[in-house]
Amino acid sequence: MTAMRLHPTARDTVEPVAETECPVGTPGRRRLPLRGKPDPLRVRNPGKENVPPAGYGRDAHMRTLVYLGPQRMELQEAAIPAPRRGEVVVRVGASGICGSDLHGYLGKSRKRVPPLVMGHEIAGTVESVGEGVRDIGPGTAVTVYPFITCGRCAACRRGDTSLCGARQVIGIDRPGGYADFVAAPRASVVPVPPGMPVFTASFAEPLANAVHLLDRNAAGLVRRVAIFGAGSQGVLALHLARLLAPAVLVSVDIVPARLALARRLGATAAINAQTDDVAARIRELTGGEGVDLAIEAVGSSATRQAAVASVRSGGRVALLGLGEEITPLPAVDIVNREITIRGSYAYTYDDFVRAVELLGAGLVPVDWARPYPLEAGPAVFRQLVTDPGDLIKAVLTPAAE
C-alpha cells in the first residue's frame, strides 16, 4: 500500500446522542481505583506542566462505563486521573466500540478482566499534562495510540511495535476511553489536523488496522479484492482498498443493510453469504480465476474457509478477524495453489499516524457510524450483541453531553 500513502425491542433500542440528553453521574456511586517517537503532525499548543483537570481536587469525580462481567456494564463514578510524570490527561470527546470490546462484553476475551473501563478508540482534547511534558498543552485536539510498548525488545527494534511482548493496551491493561477522562503516556497522544471533528478523529485507531493490513498485503498489482465482513473493520478496509482502484471489489456479509452500505461506498459487487455460493459467485466475477487478495474481517471458520476458496492460485489471504481460535483449512489445496495466508494484528505507530492523515485528507468518510451518549453504553452494547439491525458502528461521546 506504499503507493496509496497518498429490531431490537423498544427497551433495547438506543437513540443517537443528538436526540438524547445525558445527566451526569449520580454522586455516591462506587468509585473505581484507576490504575518515542516525535509526532509528525505539528503541535500548535505547547503548555505548562502540572496543569490539573478543570475542577480537579479531592472531590472531583468523573463518569466511567465499567465492564463488570459477561453482559454486565454499568455507569459508575471514579476519581479524575491526575497525570503522572510523562503523562497527559485527555478529556474524551469520542470513543468507538470495537468488535474486540464486544467479545470482552460477552466474556470471550481473556485479556479483558473485570472490573474494567474498556475503550481504545479514543479522541478528545488535552485537559492536563504531567511533569516533563512541555511540547503539548491543554486544549490540543488529539487522538490516542493505545499501545504502550517497551521500545527495547526485538519486535520494537525492528518496528513491529504491535508485536511487543511486553505491550500494554489502554482499555485492556489500564483504564480506557469509556469515561470522561483518560490518562495516557505523552508518546501515545497524537495531535490531529486543525478542524478535524473529534468523532472523525476517533476512527484513527480502527482505520490503522486496515492501513497495516493493506500495507503488508497489497504489494504489486491488486486488481481484484474480496472483503469478507462488512462490519466496521470490513467497511474501513473497503474504503482503503477502493483507493487502489481495483477492477473488482467484492463485499461479503449476511446482513442486507451492511451489503447495501458496501455498495454505496464503492463495492462493485455485494454477496449475501446466506443465499449465495460465495466462492462460485466470486469466480463468476473474475472470469473463473478468483481474487488476488481476500481480506477476512469476521473471524469465523466459515468466512476463513470461503476466503481461501475464493482466492486465485498464487493469491493472498489476509486474516484480520479475531473470532474462533481454531479453523480447519484445506492444506493440500493451499500448497498446490501456492496460496499465501498471513495474519494481521493491529498496527504500528506509523500506521496510526497514516490513518490520521487519511482521515484529515477526507479520504475515509465516517458518516455511516452513529454517536451515543456515555450513559447509553450498557444499552448500546446489549443492542450490538443481540440485534444490531443496521447499526454497524457505535461511538460513545462523553464530552458532547
Buried (B, 14 or more C-beta within 10 A) or exposed (E): BEEBEEEBEEEEBBEBBEEBEBEEBEEEBEEBEBEEEEBEBEBEBEBEBEBBBEEBEEEBBBBBBBBEEEBBBBBBBBBBBBBEEEBBBBBBBBBBBBBBBBBBBEBBBEEBEBBBBBBBBBBBBBBBBBEEBEBBBBEBBBBBBBBBBBEEBEBBEEEBBBBBEEBBBBBBBBBBBBBBBBBBBBBBBBBBBEEBBBBBBBBBBBBBBBBBBBBBBBEEEBBBBBBBBBBBBBBBBBBBBBBBEBEBBBBBBBBEBBBBBBEEBBBBBBBBBEEEEBBEBBBEBBEEBBBBBBBBBBBBBBBBBBBBBBBBEEBBBBBBBBBEEEBEBEEEEBEEBEBEBEEBEBBBBBBBBBBBBBBBEEBBEBEBBBBBBBBBBBBBBBBBEEEBEEBBBBBBBBBBB
